[in-house]
Amino acid sequence: MGAILGLLFHSLGGFASGSFYIPYRKIHVWSWESAWLVGGVFSWLIVPIVAAYLTIPDFMSIIQQVDSDVFFWTFTFGVLWGIGGLTFGLAMRFLGMSLGMSIALSLCSIFGALVPPIYREFAGVSGDTISHIAGSTGGQVVLLGILVCVFGIYLCGKAGMMKENELSQEQKQETIKEFSLTKGLIVATISGLCSACFNFGIEAGKDMAGAAVAKGCDPLFQNNVIFIVVLWGGFLTNFVYCMYLNFKNTSFGDYADASAPLRMNYTFAAVAGTTWFLQFFFYGMGESKLGNGASSWILHMATIILTSNFWGIYFKEWKGVSKQTMRTVITGIVVILVSVLIVGLGNSISE
């Protein structure tokens, strides 16, 4: 039952993450950096604190009393993850939802799922090590699911390359106004490498989760206190960069620009930011049920990719491509779905 609930929670989190960028498409007049920063205030500052307030007794005292090393590494991984989150948004801007998420999350899924158990192996830290995972039947099935997922992501990326070769620049920009394969590939790769640091931040902050449970918090919500510190680090990175772009592009006036639909822009930015945070709210619930870091991370990544590709098809990001390209991306989505089932099976065997 725990594995089924874990799969459900990760699916909800993946759907939220795969859908969060849609409200940004409704924001007009504002520059990208202004919309991204306003949404970030909700996703990295306001909503995480509200979630922790509702689920963890006296959560701020946990943060204040935690060992300084724990706070430092949790925050630092958040700063590094912030680079991944920032470039993730840029990947959507230059590549669209389907291709951008597929490429970025391919690297993110691999590093996020496998580096923590490898680190535990060599650092002697308690928890599932890579040798333990590889040496158990359930762990082997989980690793098989990861490999299948990577293959599915490869197919989605291949379909994107086929699209690049088939369509003219004008056709590609009909649905993705700032389409740029070169810029998109660079930022998506950086995003994939750095975004995995969120998982490392959760690992670094486990003492805070333990303290939350000791205070009477439902274990289902124990990670909410960790999210606050990780997201503080992420907000710092994004705030600095967006302020730089506001200065460079002279777009500071966006926030009070009378020519912009301000009420609508702030509303959609708030919805986008809140939806974005829900991915980790449900991720924390899913991880509390599954327990296996590799399983949780790969399920989260896979459901995001599934959602983003379905939205990409809905918004006609693949309009005008050949049947072969369309078959390739659909096959990639199906393979990723199969990988989700395999990882869920492996986790149930582990239990």
Stockholm file with secondary structure:
# STOCKHOLM 1.0

chainA/1-351         MGAILGLLFHSLGGFASGSFYIPYRKIHVWSWESAWLVGGVFSWLIVPIVAAYLTIPDFMSIIQQVDSDVFFWTFTFGVLWGIGGLTFGLAMRFLGMSLGMSIALSLCSIFGALVPPIYREFAGVSGDTISHIAGSTGGQVVLLGILVCVFGIYLCGKAGMMKENELSQEQKQETIKEFSLTKGLIVATISGLCSACFNFGIEAGKDMAGAAVAKGCDPLFQNNVIFIVVLWGGFLTNFVYCMYLNFKNTSFGDYADASAPLRMNYTFAAVAGTTWFLQFFFYGMGESKLGNGASSWILHMATIILTSNFWGIYFKEWKGVSKQTMRTVITGIVVILVSVLIVGLGNSISE
#=GR chainA/1-351 SS CHHHHHHHHHHHHHHHHHHTTGGGGGCCSSCHHHHHHHHHIIIIIIHHHHHHHHHSTTHHHHHHHSCHHHHHHHHHHHHHHHHHHHHHHHHHHHHCHHHHHHHHHHHHHHHHHHHHHHHHHHHTCSSCCHHHHHHSHHHHHHHHHHHHHHHHHHHHHHHHHHHHHHSCHHHHHHHSTTCCHHHHHHHHHHHHHHHTHHHHHHHHTHHHHHHHHHTTCCGGGTTHHHHHHHHHHHHHHHHHHHHHHHHHTTCGGGGGCTTSCHHHHHHHHHHHHHHHHHHHHHHHHHHHHHCCHHHHHHHHHHHHHHHHHHHHHHTTTTTTCCHHHHHHHHHHHHHHHHHHHHHHHHHHHHC
#=GC SS_cons         CHHHHHHHHHHHHHHHHHHTTGGGGGCCSSCHHHHHHHHHIIIIIIHHHHHHHHHSTTHHHHHHHSCHHHHHHHHHHHHHHHHHHHHHHHHHHHHCHHHHHHHHHHHHHHHHHHHHHHHHHHHTCSSCCHHHHHHSHHHHHHHHHHHHHHHHHHHHHHHHHHHHHHSCHHHHHHHSTTCCHHHHHHHHHHHHHHHTHHHHHHHHTHHHHHHHHHTTCCGGGTTHHHHHHHHHHHHHHHHHHHHHHHHHTTCGGGGGCTTSCHHHHHHHHHHHHHHHHHHHHHHHHHHHHHCCHHHHHHHHHHHHHHHHHHHHHHTTTTTTCCHHHHHHHHHHHHHHHHHHHHHHHHHHHHC
//
